[in-house]
Each structure stands twice: as C-alpha cells, then as structure tokens.
Amino acid sequence: MQKKKDIILKENEKTIAISEFNIKVNKANYFPKANLLGSYGWNISNNPLISAYSQITNFGLNAQINLLNTQTALNKAKYDAKLIELELLQLSGQILDIEF
C-alpha cells in the first residue's frame, strides 16, 4: 500500500514538472519570434491585413486556452499530490484522525 502511494506521489510530481514546462512553452507563444537574419515578427504570412489580424487573434486565443488548460492540470496535480501526502502522513501516524 505504501509503495503504491509513493508511486502515485512520484507520478504527480512528474505531472507537476511537465505542467510547469507546458506553462513556459505556452507563455513563449505570446512573445515575438526572431529568425537567423536578425528580424522578428509575429509569424504573420504575406496575407492581407485582415487575414493576418484574424490569425493573430486565433493564435492568441489558442495560446490562452492552452495556458489555462495547463495551469488547471498543474493545480490538479498539486492537489492530488497534497492529498496523497496527507494520506501518507496519516498512515504513518503523524496525523491522527480525530474529530473535534
């Protein structure tokens, strides 16, 4: 039982690390991109101005959705890890199950 709890705790720690990395990746989508020639831009092709604006809007919306989903996954993993930690403390006798 203890070994299973440790495995789940390690899995949640890995999920937290992956989620934190995904947050960084999603935040990077908000910044302009630089190319090897030293110019930068927002990855807009040579489409008309309206189309370019639509692409930026959709790209930004998708980036925000991905960021929120990643932050939600991170919060859930932290919550699950804390529940497992509390259960491990209770199983080890460090937290007593007492009603007040």
C-alpha positions as CSV (number, residue, x, y, z in Angstrom):
1,M,0.0,0.0,0.0
2,Q,2.8,2.4,1.0
3,K,4.7,1.6,-2.2
4,K,1.6,2.3,-4.4
5,K,1.2,5.7,-2.6
6,D,4.9,6.5,-3.3
7,I,4.5,5.7,-7.0
8,I,1.4,7.8,-7.3
9,L,3.2,10.7,-5.5
10,K,6.1,10.4,-7.9
11,E,3.7,10.4,-10.9
12,N,2.1,13.5,-9.6
13,E,5.4,15.2,-9.1
14,K,6.3,14.4,-12.7
15,T,2.9,15.7,-13.9
16,I,3.6,18.9,-12.0
17,A,7.0,19.3,-13.6
18,I,5.5,18.6,-17.1
19,S,2.7,21.1,-16.5
20,E,5.2,23.8,-15.3
21,F,7.2,23.2,-18.5
22,N,4.0,23.4,-20.6
23,I,3.1,26.7,-19.0
24,K,6.5,28.1,-20.0
25,V,6.0,26.9,-23.6
26,N,2.5,28.4,-23.8
27,K,3.8,31.7,-22.4
28,A,6.5,31.7,-25.0
29,N,3.8,31.8,-27.7
30,Y,3.0,35.4,-26.6
31,F,6.4,36.7,-27.5
32,P,7.7,37.7,-30.9
33,K,9.9,35.3,-32.8
34,A,13.4,36.1,-34.0
35,N,14.9,34.5,-37.1
36,L,18.6,34.0,-38.0
37,L,18.7,37.1,-40.1
38,G,18.0,39.3,-37.0
39,S,14.5,40.3,-37.9
40,Y,11.5,39.5,-35.8
41,G,7.8,39.3,-36.1
42,W,4.7,37.5,-35.0
43,N,4.9,34.8,-37.7
44,I,2.5,36.6,-40.0
45,S,2.5,35.4,-43.6
46,N,2.0,37.8,-46.6
47,N,-1.8,37.6,-46.3
48,P,-3.9,40.7,-46.4
49,L,-4.0,42.7,-43.2
50,I,-7.5,41.4,-42.1
51,S,-6.4,37.8,-42.5
52,A,-3.2,38.5,-40.6
53,Y,-5.2,40.1,-37.7
54,S,-7.5,37.1,-37.7
55,Q,-4.5,34.7,-37.5
56,I,-3.0,36.7,-34.5
57,T,-6.4,36.7,-32.8
58,N,-6.9,33.0,-33.2
59,F,-3.3,32.2,-32.3
60,G,-3.6,34.3,-29.1
61,L,-6.9,32.7,-28.2
62,N,-5.5,29.2,-28.6
63,A,-2.4,30.1,-26.6
64,Q,-4.6,31.4,-23.8
65,I,-6.8,28.3,-23.8
66,N,-3.7,26.1,-23.8
67,L,-2.2,28.1,-20.9
68,L,-5.4,27.8,-18.8
69,N,-5.6,24.1,-19.5
70,T,-2.0,23.6,-18.5
71,Q,-2.5,25.7,-15.3
72,T,-5.6,23.7,-14.5
73,A,-3.7,20.4,-14.9
74,L,-0.9,21.7,-12.7
75,N,-3.3,22.8,-10.0
76,K,-5.0,19.4,-10.1
77,A,-1.6,17.6,-9.9
78,K,-0.6,19.7,-6.9
79,Y,-3.9,19.0,-5.2
80,D,-3.6,15.2,-5.8
81,A,-0.1,15.2,-4.6
82,K,-1.1,17.1,-1.4
83,L,-3.9,14.6,-0.8
84,I,-1.5,11.7,-1.1
85,E,1.0,13.4,1.2
86,L,-1.7,13.8,3.8
87,E,-2.8,10.2,3.5
88,L,0.8,9.1,3.8
89,L,1.2,11.2,7.0
90,Q,-2.0,9.7,8.3
91,L,-0.9,6.2,7.6
92,S,2.5,6.8,9.3
93,G,0.7,8.1,12.4
94,Q,2.0,11.6,12.0
95,I,-1.6,12.9,11.6
96,L,-4.3,11.4,13.8
97,D,-7.9,11.0,12.6
98,I,-9.5,12.9,15.5
99,E,-12.9,14.7,15.3
100,F,-13.3,17.9,17.4
